[in-house]
Amino acid sequence: MGEVLPEYGVGSGAALGVLVRALAEGAADPADPLCAAHLHCPPLAVAAAADLAASALNPSLDSWDQAPAASELEALVCGELAGLVFGGRVPARGGGRPDALVTTGGTESNQLGVLMARERFGRGVRVVCGENAHHSVHRSAWLLGLGEPVTVAAPRGVLDPAAVEEALAGVGGRALVVATAGTTDAGVVDPLPEVAEVVARCGARLHVDAAYGGPLLFSEGLRGRLAGLERADSVSVDLHKLGWQPVAAGLFVVPDAAELGVLDHRADYLNADDDAAAGLPDLLGRSLRTTRRPDVLKVAVTLRALGRRGLAELVEHACAAAGVLAGLVREERGLELRGWPELSTVLFRPVGASDEVVAEVRRRLLEEGRAVLGRASLDGRLWWKVTVLHPRVERGELAELVKLVRDAAADVAAGAGVACGAEVGA
């Protein structure tokens, strides 16, 4: 790299050439089918091109005079995607239209969900979540000065509605229940209809973290896996996962736009009262952030370019490919499949292997640059996690991954002098 801040610059060509090349050569490439550790997608070319345009134009969505067109585009796109989440919901008497805010991702969206509950119930609100909840739920409670969330059992990786009801009985109705539609470790969906029924009966509020699973709504064939989502009071959705957008592209969605009024904030230089009275839109209440780039542009371009059906096909392919991978693992007598994938996450491990072998295989493949696998600790054991997000991955590439991992496990076990399943490497 040379000097970070030289006395005299080397010129844009040299700086771009050296640093972009260095970043690319040392990157974990999400466009490689064997790079499958996390919810880290290969961005669509059309979305990346739109993101470049957004950077070049550089509108800032903290006041209308800095971003007239971008603010209108954001309103249109947010309304359309909010309708995708809550369009089938019967509005309450006097209820308004669904709406959404653009966020940096699930963490910010979950924080907004907790904040909305605090504004409704006061600082005594208690957060109730499962053992399977994303870490940002606990962090949000901490950031907002609330007590530590009540964490309930999540047998088989999903929330137990009976445990939720018991927890609500202990804390009272002033509570926010956080359910998950697509857990980080196993990619499973909580029983949303049953949880929503419990929450309604107890007079609590329901937030669903659908950062991972939310884009299944594009698919008529898959959206049924998210049944009950429309009963939530707020929902997190990320399009930089199963939406193939460059980071960041998150949404916080509510069934009634009026609920977002609690975020209203006044700053005379950005949203003066007389400007608002004259009809200039107020953007400051559209986010917890002030300066905001137009992340909505890449989303809008993608929606327009692919349409609902085009996005559905990508989501359906990723989920189907996870099923193919699970089938390949099941065919290997030396490998153990934890369960059939609900979304696009597959967990497996060598039969009879120790957690140390599982961890060492993952590190070895990473250090050798051959594959990037995730890890998940569930059922008292360590599992390899493969998150299938490549929208065009093929069966042969998945078979290559299974063989690579199987052979690496046999090598690590042999080198350590430990058993790794009678059939591994056979």
Residue, then its C-alpha position, 0 to 999 in steps of 0.5 A: m500500500g505504501e504510505v496511508l497519508p503521503e505528503y504528496g498524492v500519487g494520483s487517482g489512477a495509481a491510488l485506485g489501481v493499487l488499493v482496489r486491486a489489493l482489496a479485491e485480491g484479499a477479499a472473501d468473494p461472495a460471487d464464488p459459490l464456495c464462499a457461503a459462510h454468512l448472509h453475505c450475497p453477491p450483489l446484482a450488477v444492475a444494483a451495483a451500477a445504481d449504487l455508483a450513480a447514487s454515490a456520484l450524485n450524492p443526495s443527502l436524505d436529511s432534508w428535502d432541498q438536498a434530495p427532492a427526487a430521491s425523497e419522492l423515490e424513497a416514498l414510492v418504493c417504501g410504500e410498495l414494499a410495505g404493501l408487500v408485507f402488510g397488503g393482506r392485513v385488514p386495517a384496524r378502524g381508522g387505520g392507515r396505509p402501510d409504510a417503511l423506513v430505509t435502514t442500514g439493516g436488521t440491527e437498525s430495524n430491530q432497534l426501531g422495533v424496540l424503540m416503537a414499543r418503548e414509545r408506546f408502553g414507556r420505559g417500563v416495557r420489557v422485551v421478550c425474545g427467544e434463545n434464537a433471537h439475533h444479538s441486536v435485540h439484546r443490544s437494542a434494549w441496552l442502547l435504549g436504557l431498558g432492562e435485559p430482555v426476558t429470554v425464553a426457550a427455543p427448542r428445535g431452534v424456534l420459539d415455543p409459544a407456550a414459553v412466550e405466554e408464560a413469560l408474558a404472564g410474568v412481565g405483564g402486557r407492557a411487553l414487546v415480543v420479538a420473533t424471527a423469520g429466518t434465524t442466523d444460525a439455522g435459517v428457521v422460522d418461528p411459529l408466527p401464527e401461534v406467537a401472534e395469537v399469544v401476543a394478541r391475547c396478552g395485549a403485548r406488541l409483536h416485532v418480527d425480525a425477518a431480515y433474512g426470510g422477508p424476501l420470500l414474500f416476492s414468491e407466491g410459492l414461498r410466501g406461505r412459509l411466512a404466514g402470520l408475518e402480517r399480524a406483526d406490529s413491525v417487521s425488519v427486512d433486509l434486501h442485502k441478503l435474499g435481495w442481492q443488493p450491495v450493503a446497505a439495504g434494510l427496511f423497517v416496516v409498519p402496518d400504519a404510517a401514522e405510527l412512525g410519527v413518534l420519530d418526528h424531530r425538529a431542527d430549524y435548518l432542516n425542517a422548519d415549521d414554516d417550510a412544512a406549512a408551505g408543503l416541503p416534505d419532512l425527511l428528518g422523521r424518516s430515520l434515526r440518522t441525519t445524513r443518509r445516502p439514497d440507498v433506495l435507488k439501487v433497490a428501485v432500479t432492481l425492482r424495476a429491472l427484474g420485477r416481482r417475478g424476476l426476484a421471486e425466481l432468484v429467491e426460489h433458486a437459492c432455496a431450492a439449491a439449499g435443498v439440493l445441497a441437503g440432499l447431497v449431504r444426506e447421501e454421504r454416509g459419513l456426514e450428518l445433516r441437522g435438518w432440512p432447510e426452511l430457507s437457504t441455510v444448511l447445517f451438517r457435520p462429520v459423523g462421530a467427529s469432535d467439535e475440534v475437528v469441525a472447527e479446524v476444517r473450517r479454519r483450514l479451508l479459510e486459510e487455504g482460500r478454498a472455501v468459506l464456511g460458517r459455524a453454528s453451535l446448536d444441540g450442544r454440538l458445532w456444525w458447519k453452516v452453508t448459507v446458499l445465497h448465490p442466485r445461479v449456483e449449480r448442483g455441480e458446485l454444491a457437490e464440489l463443496v461437499k467433497l471438499v469438506r468431506d475430504a478435509a475432515a478426513d485429513v484433519a481427523a487423520g492428522a489429529g489421530v482421532a476418529c471422524g466417522a467410519e464412512v468419512g473418506a470412504 
